[in-house]
Amino acid sequence: MEDEALISVLIRAYFSDHPDEEDILRRLPEILAGVRHFVDIVASLGPYSLHASRILRGGRIDAFEADPVRLARLRENCARWSEASGNVMSVHHAAIARTGGKLTFYSTQSNVSGGLFPNPLKHLDEKTRTNVSWTKIEVTAVSLDELYGAWPPPQFIKMDIEGGEGEALQGAVRLLRQRQTRWLIELHAFEGGWSPKQVIDYMRSHRYQADEIAPGRVLFTPIGLPALFKSKFRSVGPRVWHLVAR
């Protein structure tokens, strides 16, 4: 898919009157109430960063994207949104991993998100799969502990990294132990990555409560921090991974 055609498809998906993940985006004012530092991993063109910029006041937003085509438009968007909102918005061309250095990122050359490894894309229809062309790109890797292991940590991290959750979380041990950050993580069941159960068990081992706020999307809150929703969203049970479509 040509770059401009790809961007046009993504703009329709993320910034239309009824964007992808609309159910969560509508809840962000409540989810991000009082947040001053928001981290967006993987940002794509920045729909979550845009909504965060409208909610935070005098805050900081860090957006991470490894795909170079998406990155270029993300930089333009965040510059514009930063000026409009007064928030400090930084865009980083990097993949979040267990350790820093270089790694191979697999771009799809399409509107399908890339990741740290190719996968069969069984959750997609045949027409969408035929548009995918897995392409290796060498990118900078950084760990969350390198970025945010020192005090104060970010108050909220959104993470949707297509099966790379385990790689990222193993590089966030110090951050997790501080237990001051809420995490919104989209769970996947891709071969080669952690299963949803592994992610949930890992977060629970660090004393985070798991609440599924949309299918496959789990809010992790450190036990001891005030619950955001009380009984509004159900606690994730041991079979949540069967609910994850991708």
Phi, psi and omega per residue, in radians:
M1 nan 2.291 3.116
E2 -1.124 2.653 -3.032
D3 -1.001 -0.824 -3.088
E4 -1.168 -0.646 3.082
A5 -1.125 -0.711 3.109
L6 -1.085 -0.819 -3.137
I7 -1.071 -0.691 3.132
S8 -1.087 -0.729 3.112
V9 -1.112 -0.757 -3.117
L10 -1.195 -0.639 3.095
I11 -1.068 -0.762 3.103
R12 -1.101 -0.674 -3.099
A13 -1.215 -0.665 -2.980
Y14 -1.715 -0.458 -2.960
F15 -2.206 0.340 3.065
S16 -1.387 -3.129 3.105
D17 -1.133 -0.451 3.111
H18 -2.287 1.374 -3.019
P19 -1.304 2.874 2.984
D20 -0.969 2.517 3.118
E21 1.079 0.517 -3.129
E22 -1.004 -0.604 -3.103
D23 -1.065 -0.650 3.120
I24 -1.423 -0.716 -3.128
L25 -1.004 -0.625 3.119
R26 -1.166 -0.433 -3.111
R27 -1.584 -0.135 -3.042
L28 -1.026 -0.650 3.103
P29 -0.970 -0.642 3.096
E30 -1.351 -0.726 -3.103
I31 -1.129 -0.655 -3.055
L32 -1.751 0.232 3.138
A33 -0.996 2.194 3.110
G34 1.430 -0.054 -3.125
V35 -1.310 2.388 3.082
R36 -1.973 -0.293 -3.108
H37 -2.390 1.977 -3.074
F38 -2.057 2.359 -3.135
V39 -2.077 2.251 -3.043
D40 -2.030 1.856 -3.106
I41 -2.237 2.055 -0.199
V42 -1.534 2.412 -2.957
A43 -1.527 -0.423 -2.996
S44 0.956 -2.189 3.096
L45 -1.478 -0.116 3.001
G46 1.794 0.520 3.139
P47 -1.059 -0.698 3.110
Y48 -1.225 -0.683 3.113
S49 -1.108 -0.678 3.088
L50 -1.051 -0.876 -3.122
H51 -1.136 -0.667 3.091
A52 -1.093 -0.666 -3.135
S53 -1.123 -0.457 3.114
R54 -1.429 -0.284 -3.079
I55 -1.770 -0.776 -3.101
L56 -1.218 2.609 3.088
R57 -2.149 2.005 -3.112
G58 1.072 0.615 -3.036
G59 -1.817 -2.974 -3.117
R60 -2.224 2.306 3.102
I61 -2.234 2.147 3.089
D62 -1.923 2.130 -3.122
A63 -2.000 2.257 -3.111
F64 -2.011 2.332 3.101
E65 -2.628 2.303 -3.124
A66 -1.668 -0.469 -3.092
D67 -1.322 2.138 -3.013
P68 -1.162 -0.550 3.131
V69 -1.201 -0.829 3.092
R70 -1.116 -0.660 -3.104
L71 -1.016 -0.765 -3.082
A72 -1.047 -0.787 3.127
R73 -1.258 -0.583 3.084
L74 -1.060 -0.741 3.123
R75 -1.052 -0.805 3.119
E76 -1.055 -0.801 -3.111
N77 -1.085 -0.834 -3.062
C78 -1.175 -0.592 3.074
A79 -1.072 -0.746 -3.136
R80 -1.202 -0.764 -3.111
W81 -1.213 -0.594 3.099
S82 -1.102 -0.782 3.132
E83 -1.109 -0.666 -3.105
A84 -1.280 -0.577 -3.007
S85 -1.718 -0.434 -3.037
G86 1.472 -0.026 3.048
N87 -1.415 2.634 3.041
V88 -1.472 2.029 -3.098
M89 -2.079 2.142 -3.116
S90 -2.056 2.395 3.122
V91 -1.954 2.324 -3.076
H92 -2.154 2.198 3.056
H93 -1.521 1.574 -3.061
A94 -2.849 2.742 2.980
A95 -1.835 2.472 3.104
I96 -1.521 2.202 -3.034
A97 -2.481 -3.091 -3.121
R98 -1.183 -0.651 -3.140
T99 -2.425 2.869 3.085
G100 -1.369 2.901 3.127
G101 2.377 -2.443 3.082
K102 -2.140 2.553 3.033
L103 -2.584 2.949 3.117
T104 -1.599 2.179 3.031
F105 -1.882 2.417 -3.126
Y106 -1.810 1.898 3.046
S107 -1.497 2.603 3.122
T108 -1.677 -0.157 -3.052
Q109 0.955 0.596 -3.117
S110 -2.701 -3.056 3.119
N111 -1.362 -0.052 3.046
V112 -1.390 2.344 -3.107
S113 -1.149 2.472 3.045
G114 -1.491 -2.980 -3.119
G115 -3.024 -2.933 -3.098
L116 -1.398 -0.167 3.088
F117 -2.711 2.633 3.052
P118 -1.277 2.690 3.099
N119 -2.469 2.855 -3.024
P120 -1.204 -0.254 3.117
L121 1.007 0.722 -3.091
K122 -1.139 -0.330 -3.120
H123 -1.391 -0.130 -3.081
L124 -1.820 2.747 3.106
D125 -1.313 2.874 -3.046
E126 -1.084 -0.679 -3.128
K127 -1.080 -0.746 3.130
T128 -1.153 -0.706 -3.134
R129 -1.111 -0.605 -3.107
T130 -1.204 -0.338 3.109
N131 -1.442 -0.161 -3.075
V132 -1.475 2.284 3.057
S133 -2.282 1.700 -3.083
W134 -1.096 2.169 -3.069
T135 -2.281 2.216 -3.135
K136 -1.360 2.344 3.074
I137 -2.339 2.287 3.050
E138 -1.474 2.210 -3.117
V139 -2.294 2.839 3.033
T140 -1.258 2.374 3.055
A141 -1.928 2.446 3.063
V142 -2.372 2.623 3.068
S143 -1.735 2.684 3.122
L144 -1.168 -0.528 3.080
D145 -1.191 -0.619 3.051
E146 -1.066 -0.716 -3.060
L147 -1.399 -0.742 -2.912
Y148 -2.313 0.271 -3.115
G149 -1.190 -0.398 3.110
A150 -1.476 2.791 3.139
W151 -1.407 2.508 -0.059
P152 -1.524 2.559 3.125
P153 -1.403 2.855 3.015
P154 -1.114 2.618 -3.113
Q155 -1.473 -0.348 -3.101
F156 -2.628 2.326 3.066
I157 -2.202 2.176 2.991
K158 -1.784 2.311 -3.040
M159 -2.414 2.116 3.079
D160 -2.426 1.505 -2.954
I161 -2.095 0.567 2.882
E162 0.884 0.908 3.070
G163 1.644 -0.108 -3.139
G164 -1.594 0.306 -3.061
E165 -1.055 -0.745 -3.125
G166 -1.105 -0.731 3.107
E167 -1.037 -0.751 -3.121
A168 -1.240 -0.754 -3.060
L169 -1.211 -0.548 3.091
Q170 -1.221 -0.298 3.030
G171 -1.692 0.285 -3.094
A172 -2.257 0.514 -3.045
V173 -1.095 -0.825 3.141
R174 -1.108 -0.717 3.133
L175 -1.101 -0.762 3.124
L176 -1.121 -0.670 -3.123
R177 -1.197 -0.412 3.071
Q178 -1.207 -0.520 3.011
R179 0.973 0.805 3.087
Q180 -2.119 0.020 -3.009
T181 -2.026 2.321 2.955
R182 -1.583 2.549 -3.080
W183 -2.198 2.305 2.960
L184 -1.935 1.940 -3.023
I185 -2.126 2.239 2.992
E186 -1.486 2.212 -3.088
L187 -1.616 2.502 -3.138
H188 -2.267 2.834 3.107
A189 -2.189 0.814 -3.105
F190 -1.484 2.463 3.025
E191 -1.095 2.316 3.138
G192 1.794 -0.272 3.117
G193 -2.049 3.112 3.082
W194 -1.207 2.532 3.020
S195 -1.329 2.800 3.037
P196 -0.923 -0.698 3.138
K197 -1.084 -0.706 3.129
Q198 -1.110 -0.713 3.114
V199 -1.102 -0.829 -3.111
I200 -1.096 -0.789 3.135
D201 -1.092 -0.688 3.136
Y202 -1.124 -0.787 3.131
M203 -1.159 -0.678 3.098
R204 -1.145 -0.575 3.112
S205 -1.139 -0.395 3.065
H206 -1.694 0.216 3.043
R207 1.192 0.917 2.995
Y208 -2.024 2.352 3.028
Q209 -1.439 2.483 -3.114
A210 -1.939 2.213 3.077
D211 -2.278 2.137 3.139
E212 -1.418 1.989 -3.081
I213 -1.759 -0.161 3.006
A214 -2.821 2.781 -3.101
P215 -0.939 2.104 3.102
G216 1.385 0.024 -3.113
R217 -2.097 2.070 -2.951
V218 -2.089 2.301 3.048
L219 -1.664 2.125 3.121
F220 -1.845 2.136 -3.112
T221 -2.086 2.265 3.092
P222 -1.020 2.281 3.072
I223 -1.077 2.217 -3.070
G224 1.982 -0.526 3.001
L225 -1.352 2.626 3.120
P226 -1.028 2.363 3.070
A227 -1.195 2.427 -3.119
L228 -1.336 -0.592 -2.915
F229 -2.142 -0.082 -3.077
K230 0.895 -1.988 -3.046
S231 -1.709 0.178 -3.067
K232 -1.167 -0.621 -3.098
F233 -2.109 2.474 -3.043
R234 -1.377 2.600 3.053
S235 -1.206 2.513 -3.121
V236 -1.273 2.252 3.102
G237 -1.619 3.128 -3.048
P238 -1.212 -0.155 -3.094
R239 -1.912 0.275 -3.071
V240 -1.018 -0.566 -3.060
W241 -1.108 -0.357 3.077
H242 -1.288 -0.284 3.139
L243 -1.502 -0.202 -3.044
V244 -1.473 2.128 -3.081
A245 -1.432 -0.361 -3.109
R246 -2.672 nan nan
